């Protein structure tokens, strides 16, 4: 069971990815984590990637695909994996399919968590953080006892720059621009499943399970 997981900032993708990992016993594969691990281990691809990053360049698709190939060839991926953060472009998606085919594998499900932008903006722009102890709150869903102050240490809560409404809107715009063509690509292949990311965590998990276990189609519109 090989899954590509999409989800905009604030969609709960991290929570649902962890659920899939724990329920189905397959690893979550992040290209960022792979790059850092390869650089630390000083593998051949890691050395190449470090050289590119040190010079301020972007790591090529060839290197990233090489890392993906190494990772999914490991024993813990024998029953499947979740790809998070890759592919990001249609050429990457096409190359990934060719790579998987060479290994006798294929993408079984592309799951896209869908949440209205208004809800995402509310979720993200409402986040508040204690600069002293790091405890997180939300202006609507997880309020401190005393508004504006941390329950644990009494420090004044702050809103991170990347949680400001303007920044959140831009992040969502970039995400949509990045994924819209990819979603169409996977939809044409018949493997895209749009899953509502609204409701309780358990409800969203149930929708994902219905796709994986029962062959449900989700919303393919």
Protein Blocks (a to p, Z undefined) as FASTA:
>chain_A
ZZdddddehklmmmmmmmmmmmnopacddfklmmmmmmmnopaklmmmmmmmmnopacdf
klmmmmmmmmmmpmklmnoccdehiafbfklmmmmmmmmmmnopacfbdcdddddfklmm
mmmmmpccdfknopacdfklmccfbghiafklopacdddfklgfklmmmmmmmmmmmmmm
mmmmmmmnopaccddfedjfklmmmmmmmmmmnopabjaZZ
